[in-house]
Amino acid sequence: SLDHHAPPRDFTDALLLHLEEDPNMSWQHIIFELEDFIGGHSAIGNLVMMTLAALVQYPEVAKKVQQEVDEVTNTTREPSLLDKTSMPYTEAVIWETLRKASSPIVPHVASTDTDLFGYNVPKGTMIFINNYELNASCDYWRSPNEFLPERFLSAKGHVVKPNHFIPFSTGKRTCIGQRLVQCYSFIILATLLQKYDIKAGGDINIKPGCVAVPPDCFKLILTPRSSTSAFK
């Protein structure tokens, strides 16, 4: 229920209150708002499913995530965002999933005539970044076809992100929801791996260059872990 006398609880409350204040708001404006709202949720779900699919293919990686979350939480509580800095391997797993996915990046447009490495780029030219090349080339990565979260960890175990790794684009037009996606994906993944062992319930086929997956994309089997049975 909507409380007209209390501050809005979330984005939906704020939108409904604004609609009452401005009934002339265009339908197109509402659709744009809805696209932003739904887009953030779908991006999180897609990334989590892609990560889980990778983990069932690399069970040794899943075990390392479970060991990390068990050590940080002492198996007495659920993980939180405050644990993120203490769980670099889990974060590295998410980065490696994004690298392997190599989803297309929203294009940019040249704002002025320019010259780039001898190539004339007229104003108004649409510019695409070849994200697949950046993420899959031997020129940038060691053993790029392998799933190696360690490539995003320094010798001291800190998360490092190479300059050529730009899954959310770069510059002023970088993805506005990247923090939301990173944080929610981390907490969902950490909680699932803390409470469950996960294995494939069928064939797992991950297509490069795509993180938009249907609801029934991967069949997974989740089995409760005995180490977390003391709390829910």
C-alpha positions as CSV (number, residue, x, y, z in Angstrom):
1,S,0.0,0.0,0.0
2,L,1.1,3.5,-0.8
3,D,1.5,5.9,2.2
4,H,1.1,9.4,0.9
5,H,2.4,10.9,4.2
6,A,5.6,8.9,4.5
7,P,8.8,9.2,2.5
8,P,8.8,6.8,-0.5
9,R,10.1,3.4,0.4
10,D,11.6,2.6,-3.0
11,F,11.6,3.6,-6.7
12,T,8.1,2.3,-7.3
13,D,6.7,4.4,-4.5
14,A,8.5,7.5,-5.9
15,L,7.1,6.9,-9.4
16,L,3.5,6.4,-8.2
17,L,3.6,9.5,-6.1
18,H,5.0,11.5,-9.0
19,L,2.3,10.2,-11.3
20,E,-0.3,11.5,-8.9
21,E,1.4,14.9,-8.8
22,D,1.8,15.1,-12.5
23,P,-1.0,13.1,-14.3
24,N,0.2,14.5,-17.6
25,M,3.4,12.4,-17.5
26,S,3.7,10.8,-21.0
27,W,3.4,7.1,-21.5
28,Q,6.8,7.1,-23.2
29,H,8.3,8.5,-20.0
30,I,6.7,5.8,-18.0
31,I,8.1,3.1,-20.4
32,F,11.6,4.5,-20.1
33,E,11.3,4.4,-16.3
34,L,10.1,0.8,-16.4
35,E,12.9,-0.2,-18.8
36,D,15.5,1.2,-16.3
37,F,13.8,-0.6,-13.4
38,I,13.5,-4.0,-15.1
39,G,16.9,-3.7,-16.8
40,G,18.7,-3.6,-13.6
41,H,17.0,-6.7,-12.3
42,S,17.5,-8.7,-15.5
43,A,21.2,-7.9,-15.6
44,I,21.7,-9.2,-12.1
45,G,19.7,-12.4,-12.8
46,N,21.6,-13.0,-16.1
47,L,25.0,-12.6,-14.5
48,V,24.2,-14.8,-11.5
49,M,23.0,-17.6,-13.9
50,M,26.0,-17.3,-16.0
51,T,28.3,-17.5,-13.0
52,L,26.5,-20.5,-11.6
53,A,26.8,-22.2,-15.0
54,A,30.5,-21.6,-15.0
55,L,30.8,-22.9,-11.4
56,V,29.2,-26.3,-12.2
57,Q,31.6,-26.6,-15.1
58,Y,34.6,-25.8,-12.8
59,P,33.7,-27.4,-9.4
60,E,37.1,-26.7,-8.0
61,V,36.3,-23.0,-8.4
62,A,33.0,-23.4,-6.6
63,K,34.8,-25.1,-3.7
64,K,37.2,-22.2,-3.3
65,V,34.3,-19.8,-3.2
66,Q,32.7,-21.9,-0.5
67,Q,35.9,-22.1,1.5
68,E,36.2,-18.3,1.3
69,V,32.7,-17.6,2.5
70,D,33.0,-20.2,5.3
71,E,36.2,-18.5,6.6
72,V,34.7,-15.0,6.5
73,T,31.4,-15.9,8.1
74,N,32.7,-18.7,10.3
75,T,29.6,-20.6,9.1
76,T,27.6,-18.8,11.8
77,R,25.9,-16.1,9.7
78,E,25.0,-15.1,6.2
79,P,27.4,-13.0,4.1
80,S,26.8,-9.3,3.6
81,L,28.1,-6.6,1.4
82,L,30.5,-5.6,4.3
83,D,32.3,-8.9,3.5
84,K,33.0,-8.0,-0.1
85,T,36.5,-6.7,0.5
86,S,37.3,-9.8,2.5
87,M,36.2,-12.1,-0.3
88,P,38.4,-11.2,-3.3
89,Y,38.2,-14.7,-4.9
90,T,34.4,-14.6,-5.1
91,E,34.6,-11.1,-6.7
92,A,37.3,-12.4,-9.1
93,V,34.9,-15.2,-10.1
94,I,32.3,-12.6,-11.1
95,W,34.9,-10.7,-13.1
96,E,36.0,-13.9,-14.9
97,T,32.4,-14.7,-15.8
98,L,32.0,-11.3,-17.3
99,R,35.3,-11.7,-19.3
100,K,34.2,-15.1,-20.7
101,A,30.7,-13.8,-21.5
102,S,32.2,-10.8,-23.5
103,S,28.8,-9.2,-24.0
104,P,28.6,-6.3,-26.5
105,I,29.0,-2.8,-25.1
106,V,26.6,0.0,-25.9
107,P,28.1,2.0,-28.8
108,H,29.3,5.6,-28.6
109,V,29.1,8.4,-31.2
110,A,32.0,10.6,-32.2
111,S,31.2,14.2,-31.0
112,T,33.6,15.8,-33.4
113,D,35.8,15.1,-36.4
114,T,38.9,13.3,-35.3
115,D,41.8,11.1,-36.4
116,L,42.5,7.9,-34.7
117,F,45.8,6.1,-35.5
118,G,45.6,7.4,-39.0
119,Y,41.9,6.6,-39.5
120,N,39.5,9.5,-40.2
121,V,36.5,9.4,-37.9
122,P,33.9,12.0,-38.9
123,K,31.6,13.6,-36.4
124,G,28.5,11.5,-35.9
125,T,30.2,8.1,-36.6
126,M,28.9,5.3,-34.4
127,I,31.7,3.6,-32.6
128,F,31.7,0.0,-31.3
129,I,34.3,-1.5,-29.0
130,N,35.3,-5.1,-30.0
131,N,34.7,-6.4,-26.5
132,Y,35.2,-10.0,-27.5
133,E,38.7,-9.3,-28.8
134,L,39.6,-7.4,-25.6
135,N,38.4,-10.4,-23.5
136,A,39.5,-13.4,-25.6
137,S,42.8,-12.4,-27.2
138,C,46.1,-14.0,-26.3
139,D,47.6,-10.5,-26.7
140,Y,45.8,-9.5,-23.5
141,W,45.3,-12.7,-21.4
142,R,47.2,-15.8,-20.5
143,S,45.2,-18.9,-21.6
144,P,42.1,-16.8,-22.4
145,N,40.0,-19.9,-23.1
146,E,40.4,-21.2,-19.6
147,F,38.2,-20.1,-16.6
148,L,40.8,-18.6,-14.2
149,P,39.5,-16.2,-11.6
150,E,43.1,-15.9,-10.3
151,R,43.9,-13.7,-13.2
152,F,42.1,-10.9,-11.4
153,L,44.0,-11.3,-8.2
154,S,47.4,-9.8,-7.3
155,A,50.2,-11.7,-5.7
156,K,48.9,-10.4,-2.3
157,G,45.4,-11.6,-3.1
158,H,43.8,-8.2,-3.9
159,V,41.4,-7.8,-6.8
160,V,43.0,-6.1,-9.8
161,K,41.2,-5.1,-13.0
162,P,43.4,-4.5,-16.1
163,N,42.8,-1.4,-18.1
164,H,41.7,-3.3,-21.1
165,F,38.9,-5.1,-19.2
166,I,35.9,-2.8,-19.6
167,P,32.7,-5.0,-19.2
168,F,30.6,-2.0,-18.3
169,S,32.2,0.3,-21.0
170,T,34.2,3.4,-20.0
171,G,34.1,7.1,-19.9
172,K,31.2,9.3,-19.2
173,R,28.7,6.8,-20.7
174,T,29.7,3.9,-18.6
175,C,26.9,1.6,-17.4
176,I,25.0,3.5,-14.7
177,G,23.9,0.3,-13.0
178,Q,27.3,-1.4,-12.7
179,R,27.6,-1.0,-8.9
180,L,24.1,-2.4,-8.5
181,V,25.0,-5.4,-10.7
182,Q,28.3,-6.1,-9.0
183,C,27.0,-5.8,-5.4
184,Y,23.8,-7.8,-5.8
185,S,25.5,-10.5,-7.9
186,F,28.2,-10.8,-5.2
187,I,25.8,-11.2,-2.3
188,I,23.5,-13.6,-4.2
189,L,26.4,-15.8,-5.3
190,A,28.1,-15.8,-1.9
191,T,24.8,-16.8,-0.1
192,L,23.9,-19.5,-2.6
193,L,27.4,-21.1,-2.4
194,Q,27.4,-20.8,1.4
195,K,24.2,-22.8,1.7
196,Y,24.2,-25.1,-1.3
197,D,26.4,-27.4,-3.4
198,I,25.5,-26.9,-7.0
199,K,25.8,-29.3,-9.9
200,A,24.4,-29.5,-13.4
201,G,21.0,-31.1,-14.0
202,G,21.6,-31.3,-17.7
203,D,23.9,-30.0,-20.5
204,I,25.4,-26.6,-19.8
205,N,26.1,-24.6,-23.0
206,I,27.4,-21.1,-22.5
207,K,27.4,-18.9,-25.6
208,P,30.2,-16.3,-25.7
209,G,29.1,-12.7,-26.4
210,C,25.8,-13.0,-24.6
211,V,24.6,-12.5,-21.0
212,A,20.9,-12.3,-21.9
213,V,19.7,-15.7,-21.0
214,P,16.1,-17.1,-20.8
215,P,14.6,-18.2,-17.5
216,D,15.1,-21.9,-18.3
217,C,18.6,-21.5,-19.6
218,F,20.5,-23.9,-17.3
219,K,19.2,-26.8,-15.3
220,L,20.9,-26.8,-11.9
221,I,20.6,-29.0,-8.8
222,L,21.0,-27.3,-5.4
223,T,21.8,-29.6,-2.4
224,P,21.9,-28.1,1.1
225,R,25.3,-28.1,2.7
226,S,25.6,-29.7,6.1
227,S,28.0,-27.0,7.3
228,T,25.3,-24.3,7.2
229,S,22.4,-26.4,8.5
230,A,22.6,-24.7,11.9
231,F,21.2,-21.4,10.6
232,K,18.8,-20.4,7.8
